[in-house]
Amino acid sequence: MIEKKEIRRQVLAIRDALTAREIEDKSRAVVSRLTGLAEVEQSVTLMVFLAFGNEVNLDGLIQWGWSRRKRIVVPYCHPGEGTLAAYRISSFAELDPGFYGIRAPRPGELRPVPPAEVDAVIVPGVAFDRRGCRIGYGGGYYDRFLGEAAYAARIGAAFACQIVPEIPQKPHDISVDAIATEAETIVAAWGRVNQQATDPAASLSL
């Protein structure tokens, strides 16, 4: 099996070759699939990551959530502590470049939301497989946060080029329940869900 480091290198090279137009079009399709999931539609508190580099841009999902009066929270890294926290935002104007240049709420205006109150987490990743196994950027931030948000639906968002045959797992790695790409919605068999689906409107039945 290929090691995580090599999978990360290969997938990032492919993803980073996408054009701005491709990212825009594919991101729009990913958002459409996410909004078709019952766990996203029915959520009260929805955690959405803010795109960095050539990641899927989910600003459209955030706007959709606000239009439906959802409580939108975004991740905020505390690198000194090695932790990730969720903070509520009501406008993109509340964001500034933060850790690694990723947009984040301004430190003086943080509105924390406990992980236990999050209904669904849209999870970033460098690569995913169809079991829901995930490779992140190596910091372990999301593994630790998802361990605290035990009852939240865990939904990966990625481009189709980021789906790989198999990802090695360690005991501390936390998988996702589903992955939305521009091409399909994958319901994973590895984590808490034991069914296959490609219907973007399908419920994860958590």
C-alpha positions in Angstrom: 0.0 0.0 0.0 1.3 3.5 -0.9 2.2 5.6 2.2 0.2 8.6 3.1 3.1 11.0 2.3 3.3 9.7 -1.3 -0.5 9.8 -1.7 -0.5 13.4 -0.4 2.2 14.4 -2.9 0.6 12.8 -5.9 -2.9 14.1 -5.2 -1.8 17.6 -4.4 0.1 17.7 -7.7 -3.0 16.8 -9.6 -5.3 19.1 -7.6 -2.9 22.0 -7.9 -2.9 21.7 -11.7 -6.6 22.6 -11.8 -7.4 26.0 -13.4 -9.4 28.7 -11.6 -12.3 28.1 -14.0 -12.2 24.3 -13.2 -12.2 25.0 -9.5 -15.1 27.4 -9.8 -17.2 25.0 -11.9 -16.4 21.9 -9.9 -16.9 23.7 -6.5 -20.4 24.8 -7.6 -21.3 21.1 -8.4 -19.9 20.0 -5.0 -22.1 22.6 -3.2 -25.1 21.4 -5.1 -24.5 17.8 -4.0 -24.0 18.9 -0.4 -27.2 20.9 -0.2 -29.0 17.7 -1.5 -28.0 15.7 1.6 -30.6 15.4 4.3 -28.0 15.8 7.0 -26.9 19.2 5.6 -30.5 20.3 4.8 -31.8 19.4 8.3 -28.8 20.8 10.2 -29.2 23.7 12.6 -25.5 24.3 13.2 -23.3 23.6 10.1 -19.5 23.7 10.1 -18.0 24.6 6.8 -14.3 24.9 6.0 -12.9 28.0 4.2 -11.0 27.1 1.1 -7.2 27.4 1.0 -5.3 27.2 -2.2 -7.0 24.9 -4.7 -9.4 23.3 -2.2 -13.1 23.1 -3.0 -14.6 26.6 -2.5 -17.6 26.3 -0.2 -18.6 29.9 0.0 -21.7 29.1 -1.9 -22.7 26.6 0.8 -22.2 29.2 3.5 -24.4 31.6 1.7 -27.0 28.9 1.2 -26.9 28.2 4.9 -27.3 31.8 5.9 -30.3 32.1 3.5 -32.0 29.3 5.5 -31.1 30.8 8.8 -28.6 28.2 9.8 -26.0 28.8 12.4 -22.8 28.7 10.3 -19.5 28.0 12.1 -16.0 27.8 10.6 -12.8 26.3 11.8 -10.1 28.3 13.6 -6.7 26.7 14.3 -4.9 27.2 17.6 -1.4 26.0 16.5 0.2 26.5 19.9 -2.3 24.1 21.4 -2.6 21.9 18.3 -6.4 22.3 18.4 -9.2 23.3 16.1 -12.3 25.2 17.4 -15.6 26.2 15.8 -16.6 29.9 15.7 -19.8 31.3 14.4 -19.8 33.9 11.5 -22.7 35.9 10.1 -20.8 37.6 7.3 -17.6 37.1 5.2 -16.7 40.6 6.3 -15.8 39.0 9.7 -12.9 37.1 8.2 -9.2 38.0 7.8 -6.2 35.9 6.7 -5.2 33.7 9.7 -3.0 30.6 10.3 -1.3 29.6 7.0 -3.2 32.5 5.3 -6.5 30.7 5.6 -9.4 33.0 6.2 -10.6 32.9 9.8 -12.7 35.0 12.2 -10.8 38.0 13.6 -9.3 37.1 17.1 -11.1 39.9 18.8 -14.5 38.9 17.5 -14.6 35.2 18.2 -18.0 33.6 18.9 -17.2 30.0 20.1 -19.7 27.1 19.5 -19.1 23.9 21.4 -18.3 20.9 19.2 -21.3 19.0 20.7 -23.7 21.6 19.2 -22.5 21.0 15.6 -24.9 18.9 13.6 -22.8 18.4 10.5 -19.1 19.1 9.7 -17.9 19.6 6.1 -14.4 18.1 6.3 -11.5 19.1 4.0 -8.8 16.7 3.0 -6.1 16.1 0.5 -7.4 12.6 -0.4 -10.3 10.3 0.5 -11.1 6.7 -0.4 -14.5 5.1 -0.7 -14.5 3.7 2.8 -14.4 7.3 4.1 -10.7 7.1 5.1 -9.0 10.5 4.8 -5.6 12.1 4.4 -5.3 15.7 5.7 -2.4 18.0 5.8 -0.6 16.2 8.6 -1.5 18.3 11.6 -4.3 16.0 13.0 -6.5 19.0 13.8 -9.7 17.6 12.3 -9.1 14.1 13.9 -9.1 15.7 17.3 -12.1 18.0 16.6 -14.2 15.3 15.1 -13.5 13.2 18.2 -15.2 15.9 20.2 -18.1 16.4 17.8 -19.1 12.8 18.2 -22.7 13.2 17.0 -22.1 15.4 14.0 -22.4 14.0 10.5 -18.9 14.0 8.9 -19.0 14.8 5.2 -15.9 15.2 3.1 -15.8 17.8 0.3 -13.3 17.2 -2.5 -12.8 17.0 -6.2 -13.1 13.7 -8.0 -9.4 13.7 -8.6 -8.9 13.4 -4.9 -10.6 10.0 -4.5 -8.0 7.3 -4.4 -8.3 3.5 -4.2 -7.1 3.0 -0.6 -5.7 5.1 2.3 -3.8 3.4 5.1 -5.5 4.0 8.5 -4.1 4.3 12.0 -6.2 3.8 15.2 -6.4 7.6 15.9 -7.6 8.5 12.3 -11.2 9.4 12.0 -13.1 8.6 8.8 -16.0 10.5 7.3 -19.5 9.2 6.6 -19.7 10.5 3.1 -17.8 12.5 0.4 -19.3 14.9 -2.0 -17.4 15.5 -5.3 -18.5 17.2 -8.5 -19.1 13.7 -10.0 -20.9 11.8 -7.2 -21.9 11.5 -3.6 -20.1 8.6 -2.0 -21.6 7.1 1.2 -18.8 5.3 3.0 -18.8 1.8 4.3 -15.8 2.2 6.6 -17.3 4.6 9.2 -20.7 4.7 10.8 -22.6 4.0 7.6 -22.8 0.7 5.9 -24.4 1.4 2.5 -23.5 2.7 -1.0 -25.1 5.7 -2.6 -24.5 8.0 -5.5 -27.8 9.9 -5.3 -27.0 13.5 -4.1 -30.3 13.6 -2.3 -29.7 10.4 -0.4 -29.7 10.6 3.4 -26.8 9.2 5.2 -29.2 7.6 7.8 -26.9 8.3 10.7 
